[in-house]
Amino acid sequence: QVQLVESGGDLVQPGGSLRLSCAVSGFAISSDGMSWYRQAPGKERESVAVINTFGHSTYYADSVKGRFTISRDNAKNTMYLQMNSLKPEDTAVYYCSVRMYWGQGTQVTVSS
């Protein structure tokens, strides 16, 4: 059974940092590109960051470039999203995705 489990979401003050994890079970991720998405209330889901198979190539949305870093550990079958200098507009549910599978999401709230 395939499962993607996100964790690490929390309430954080503006300027703070969080590290999200996406643990995958049911297949090895070593042959797949992976992505982080987010969906804020009342908005469409948007792509945040993408990483290729071995992590040598990454893509970031302009809104997070320079603040977020996507990474992966194929040995642990896990992907990460390091989020620094968080802003209130980063508030959203963050989802990981690989192949056609999605996690359940983890809530990130940036507020003072």
N, C-alpha and C positions, 0 to 999 in steps of 0.2 A: 504494500500500500504506500503510495506516494504522499509525503507530507512535507510542507514548508512551514516552518514555525519561526515567526519573527519575535524578537524580544529586544528590550532596551529602551522602549519608549517611556517617557516620563514628563512631568511638569518641570520646566527649567526657566530660569530668568533670562531675559535678553542678554546676549553676549556669552551665554553659557555653552556647554558642549554636551553631546550625547554620542554614544556608540550603539548603533543598531546591529543586531545579528540576525541572520537568516539561516537556520539549520535545516538541511534537506535530508530526508530519509526516503528509501525506496528505490533509489538509483544513484549512481555516481555522477557528480556534476562535472567531472574533469573534461568532458567533451562538449560542454555547453557554455554559451554566453549567458550572462545573468543580468538582471535589471532590478533597480529600485524605482518604484512609483510612489506618488502620494496623491491624496484626495482631501482637499479642504472642504469644509461645509459649504454646500451650495455651488461647488465648482466641479468641473470634470477631473477625472483622474489624469495626472500628467507624469511623463517620464522625468525622473530626477537624475539617474546615473545608470550607465551601462558598462559592463566589463567583459572583455573577451575571455576565451578559454583559459589562457595562462596568465591573464592579468596584465599583459603587455600593452593593451590598448583599452582606453577608457573614454567615455563620453559623459559630459555634464550639461545639464540645462544651464542657460546663462544665469539664471537666478541663484544658482548655488555654486557656480564656478569660483574656485579659490577658497571656498569655505568648507565644502564637503569632499570627502575622499572615499571612493569605493575600493574595496579590496576583497580578496578571496583566499581561502585556505582549502585547496582541493583535498588535502589529506584529512581534514576535519569535515569535509563536505559542507562547508559553511561560507557564507558571504557576509561582508560587513559594510556599514556605512558610518564613517566617522564624520560627525557634524559639529563644526566649530562656529563661533560667532553667530549663534542662532538669533533669528529675528522673529518677531511676532507673526510675520507672514509665512514662516516655516511651519506654523501650526497646521497639522493635518494627520490623517491616518496614513502611515507608511506601509507599503506592501512590497514584498519581493516576488519576483517572477522568474521562472526558468521553464523552457519548453512551453507547454500550454498550461502549466500549473501556477497557482497563486497561493500565497499564504493568507492568513486570516487578518493580518494587519496589526500594527502596534501604534498606539496613539502618542503623538508628540505634541505637547502644548508649550508654547513659549509665551510667558506672561510674567509681569512683575506683580 
